[in-house]
Amino acid sequence: MSKTVSIVEARRELGRLAEEVRRTRRPVILTNRGRVVARIAPEPIASTTARQGAPDPFAGLRGSVRMVGSFDALEGAIRSLRREFARSLERRVGKHPHRKKRDA
């Protein structure tokens, strides 16, 4: 959960807030008269390379999401869902092989 701070307090405590964001990796929301106006967020963790020198597909998410499982398990689940979706689409298209496209 993000911390909310008024813009006036943030001016006085910017150094402390920046250190807190760096340490906890949680953003701080800045408000002006109760309305959200800005967010101080941690710098994304530098992208790392996965096995075989391939870029890490989850590098942009690191530090912004809490995961219970591993990234490999998530990637496997996504691939499985994509295969299932593709099979479902193939079955639907198979039922209507001569269906005409609508004009745009």
C-alpha positions in Angstrom: 0.0 0.0 0.0 1.3 3.4 -0.9 1.9 6.2 1.6 0.1 9.5 1.0 1.7 12.8 1.9 0.6 16.4 1.4 2.7 18.5 -1.1 3.5 20.9 1.7 4.9 18.2 3.9 6.8 16.7 0.9 8.6 20.0 0.3 9.8 20.0 3.9 10.7 16.3 3.9 11.8 15.5 0.4 15.1 14.0 1.3 13.5 11.7 3.9 10.7 10.7 1.6 13.2 9.9 -1.2 15.2 7.7 1.1 12.1 5.9 2.3 11.0 5.2 -1.3 14.5 3.9 -2.1 14.6 1.7 1.0 11.1 0.3 0.9 10.6 0.3 -2.9 7.1 1.6 -2.3 5.8 4.8 -4.0 4.7 7.9 -2.0 1.6 9.7 -3.3 1.6 13.5 -3.1 -1.7 15.3 -2.6 -2.8 18.9 -2.8 -6.0 19.6 -0.8 -6.8 15.9 -0.9 -6.3 15.5 -4.6 -3.5 13.3 -6.0 -1.1 15.4 -7.9 2.1 13.4 -8.2 3.9 10.2 -7.2 7.4 9.6 -6.0 8.3 6.1 -7.3 11.5 4.0 -7.0 13.8 3.8 -9.9 13.3 0.5 -11.8 15.9 -2.1 -11.0 18.4 -2.4 -13.8 17.4 -5.0 -16.4 19.3 -8.3 -16.1 19.8 -10.9 -18.7 18.3 -14.3 -18.4 19.9 -17.6 -19.3 21.6 -17.7 -22.7 22.1 -13.9 -22.8 18.4 -13.2 -23.8 16.9 -10.0 -22.3 14.7 -10.5 -19.2 11.1 -10.1 -20.3 10.1 -9.1 -16.8 12.9 -6.5 -16.2 10.5 -3.6 -16.3 8.3 -5.2 -13.6 11.0 -6.0 -11.1 10.5 -4.0 -7.9 7.0 -3.0 -8.9 5.1 -6.2 -8.3 5.2 -8.7 -5.5 5.1 -12.3 -6.7 4.4 -15.4 -4.7 5.9 -17.8 -7.3 8.9 -17.6 -9.6 9.1 -15.7 -12.9 9.7 -18.9 -14.7 6.4 -20.3 -13.3 4.6 -17.1 -14.4 6.1 -17.3 -17.8 5.1 -21.0 -18.1 1.5 -20.2 -17.1 1.3 -17.4 -19.6 2.5 -19.7 -22.4 0.0 -22.3 -21.3 -2.8 -19.8 -21.4 -1.7 -18.6 -24.9 -1.8 -22.1 -26.2 -5.2 -22.7 -24.7 -6.5 -19.5 -26.2 -5.0 -20.4 -29.6 -6.7 -23.8 -29.5 -10.0 -22.2 -28.6 -9.8 -19.8 -31.5 -8.9 -22.6 -33.9 -12.0 -24.5 -32.7 -14.2 -21.5 -33.2 -12.8 -20.8 -36.7 -13.2 -24.5 -37.5 -17.0 -24.2 -36.8 -17.3 -21.3 -39.2 -14.8 -21.8 -42.0 -16.7 -19.9 -44.7 -17.7 -17.0 -42.5 -17.4 -13.7 -44.4 -15.5 -10.7 -42.9 -17.6 -7.6 -42.3 -16.7 -4.4 -44.2 -15.1 -1.9 -41.9 
